[in-house]
Amino acid sequence: MTAKCDPFVLFAQARSGSSNLLRVLQLHPQLHVAEEPFQQKFPLWNPGEPNYLARIVDVRSMEEQLSVLFSKYDGIKVLDYELPKDIYSYMLLRPDIKGIALRRHNLLQQAVSGFIAKQTGIWKMWDLKGDLATAYRGLQPIDLDALEENLEYRQELNQHYADILSLKPARMCLQFVYEELFTSDVAQNRAAVRNIFLFLGLSMPEGEELNNLIDPKVSKINNAGTYEMLPNVRIIDEQFGSDETGWLFEKDVTADYADDTECN
């Protein structure tokens, strides 16, 4: 019998490719991973499961629900905004839980992608019915005040969790950014995914489904062409684009943050 891997958390930002990475992990026959158990709708997505979100009010209740979850699942995927920072910080620093942290380097693309998803209801590629051009035809301008607030919130949250993760030992923490996990080079993406499975003590599964999930040509929803469909896209890029938040239209910046993902 194959030994179970250590319990782990895929701790991700929204719009960071975490749904695709979760599907990659679920391809492994040994892994049973819960998708966003701290979402209000989790019991609807998984009949028979309790509302974990309603049960968590503090660190003690979080400890209780983690025990329940890890009795059923090898790992859980959560998004960084779903629970208060003190509760998530406790979870991330628990010494017996491995952390796979996934964030996005380009915060502006991340934010705009989120606003587009709210308008269209297309959060993942498998939500798309028909062609993307038709689905995006009626995009409305993004509210600039709401976008500014979102970027400020995202920067503050990023810094908080960067500080927390810096306290976690390297053997228990693996960090990735979207831009290095979902590049145009599928071979590079496969190498990054292989490192994730190695971190969990598992071999990487093979097959076309895995390749499709990590190939942006197949799995990525938004790009320069879809951003162009926003009526106020140029105002957004001019007003909010920067080296700190990123730009909507930019070249590959992998080299700029290659050394920015280390735990202690």
C-alpha positions, 0 to 999 in steps of 0.5 A: 500500500502506498503511503499517504502524503502529508496533509497540504493546503493549496493556498491561492489568490483568485484568478491565479490558475488555481482551478487548473492546478487543482485539476492537475493534482486531482489527476493523481489516483492517490490524491483526494483534494477538496475544492474551496471548502470555505466557500458558502456554496461548498455543501451545494457542490458536494452534497452531504458535506457540512458548511465549514465556513459557518462553523469557523469563527476563530482559531479553535474552530478552524483547528476542529474543521481542519481535523474533519477535512483532513480525515476525508481529504489529502489536501484542500484548495482555498482562496486567500480572501475566504477567511480572516487573516489571523485564522488563515495565518494559523493554518499556514503556520501549522507545522504538520501541514504543507503549503503550496502557495500560488499567487499572481505577479501581475495584479492588474491583469488579475484584478481586471480578469476578476471584474470580467468574470463577474460580468460574464459568469465565466470563471473557468474555461469549462464555464464557457458555452460557445465562443469567447468573442460572443461571450465578451461582446457586451463587456461594460467599462470597469468602475475605476474606483472599484478597481483602485480599491481592489488593487490596494486590497490585493497589495495589502493581502499579498504583503501579509501572506508573504510575511507569514509564508517567510516564517514557514520552513522550506521543506514545508512550503512551496511557492509559485507565481502564475506567470511561471507555472502557465508560460508559453513553454509547456515543457517548462510548465511540466517541470514546475508541476513535477516539482509540486508532485515531488514536494508532495512525495508523489510522481507526476501523472502523465497524459493529454489532460495534464498537458492541456491544463497547463497549456495557456493556449488551451486553458487560459481565458484572458489575454491581450485580445480579450482585454481589448474588448473592455471599453475603457481598457486604455484608461485602465492601463494608463491610470493603474499600470505600473512596475509594481502592479503590472500592466495589461499589455506587457512582455514576459516578465519571468526574469523579474521575479524568478528569485521572489518565491523562496520560503525560509 
